[in-house]
Amino acid sequence: MEKIIKIGEREVRLNNNMAWTMEYKDQFGKDILPVMLPLIASIMEGIASVVSEAGKDGEITVSNLAEAIEGRSIDILLPLFQADFTDIVINVVWAMAKAADERIDPPKKWIRQFDEGFYLDEVVPEVFDLVIKGFVSSKNRARLEEIRESLKALRPTI
């Protein structure tokens, strides 16, 4: 699957077919799966425990979700800080871009083209979505999508 995302002011075409994992390994000398899978599992476990805690009385509301998250955000985000998260994200995006277009520059030269910035808060959700679609079965993706939609419905509107 190919997707175009914006990084700063630039559009970048990414491909999540398994070729990106090979590009990653060729460029960075290691397999991405041992890095990504524990990270994804850890984050998903943290989210699932918060959702479970919020729904312990039967209904998930904004207030009980916020209560469940309070004091737990470090537990959920800790896996991100235990790994070289920024490097991992940049390297994964580069590998997916390389899988979409063989002509892109090597990583250090490629990353310099983003004068407006490489904002992780904008890039991570897009890349995480592509990784999940490439690594997780459609059955489990449907379950994750249900959770995501439930959480979206809880967002307070201003």
N, C-alpha and C positions, 0 to 999 in steps of 0.2 A: 504494500500500500504506500502510495506517495502522498505527501502532504506538504504544503507550502506554509511556513511560519514566518513571522516577522521577528527579526532580532534587531533591536534598535530601529533604524529606518530601512533596513535591507530585508528583502524577501529571500528565504533560503528554502530550497527544495530538499526534503528528507525522504528517505525510503527505509521502511522498517522490515524489508525482507531480510532473511538471515545473512545476506551478504555483508550487511553492516558489521556483524559480529566478526566476520573474517577480516574486514578492513581494520577493525579495532585491533585484532590480534596481530596482524601484519605490521601495523604502525607502532603499537605500544608494547608488543612482546608478551602479552598475556591475554588469557581468555577472559572475556567480560562476565560470563555467567557466574563464576564464583564470587565476583564482586557485586553484581546486580541482584541476584536472587536472594541472598540473605538480607540485603538492604530493602528490597521490595517486601519480603515476608515480614520483616521487622516493622516496617511502616504500616502494613496492612493489619498486623496483629494489634498494634497500638490503636489504630482507628477502630478496629472491631471491638476492642475492649472498652473504648470510650462510648461507642454506640450502644454496646450491651449494657454498660453501667447506666447510661442515660435512659434506656428503655426498661430498666428493672421493675418499674411500677406499671408497666404495660403500655405506656404511650411515650413517644419521644417528642419533647417540646424544645423550643429554643432555650428556655430557662434550665431544664434539666440537662440538656446537652452542654450548655455553658458550665453548669455546675460540675458535670463529669469531666470536662476538659480542664477546669481550674486545677492547677497544681500538677497536671499530668502532661502538659505540653512538652516538657523536657523529656519525659519518657518516650513520647511519640517521635520527637525530633532528634533524640540522642544518636540513633544510627546514622543520621546525616552528618553529624559532627565527628563520628568515629572514623569515618572513611575520608578520603580526600575528595569530598563531595564536589567542590567546584571543578576540580580537574576531571573527575568522572563525567560530570554533565557536559563540559566542553568537549571532552574526547568522544563521548557518545554522539553528541550532535555532529561533530566533525565526521565521525564514521558513517552516520546516516546520510550526511550530505555527500560524502564520497561514494556511498552506495548508489546515490541518485545521480551523481555526475562525477565521472572518473577524472575530469579535468581540474577539479579544485586543488588549491595549493596545499602543501604540507601544513600541519596544524598550527605551528607558530606563525607562519606567514598568513594563513587563513584568518586566524583570530584577530589579527591587526586591522582587518578591513572594517571592523565594527566600531567606527568612530563614535557612534551614539551610545555605545555600551552593550553589554551582553548581560541583560538583567535576568538573574536566575528566577525571580518570582514570576516572570512572564514565560520564560523558556521551559522551566521544569514541568509545569502541567501539560504542555504540549508534547514534550518528549516522553514523559511518564505514560501518557495516553498511547503513544506509538509503541513504546516498549511493551506495555500490557497487551496491546493488540497483537504483537508479534510473539509473545511468550506464553500467554494464558489462553486456555481453551475457550471456545465460544460459550460453553455452559458456565464456566466460572466468570467469564467477562460479563455475562448477563447478570449474575449475582452481584458483581462489583458495581455494575451500572445501576441496579436497583438501590444499592446503598448510596451511591452518589446522588441519584435523583431524590432519595429521601432527605439527604442532607441539604440539597439545593432548596427543597420545599421549606426547610426550616429557617433559611436565611431571612432575617428581618428585612422588610422593605422600608426604605426611607423616602 
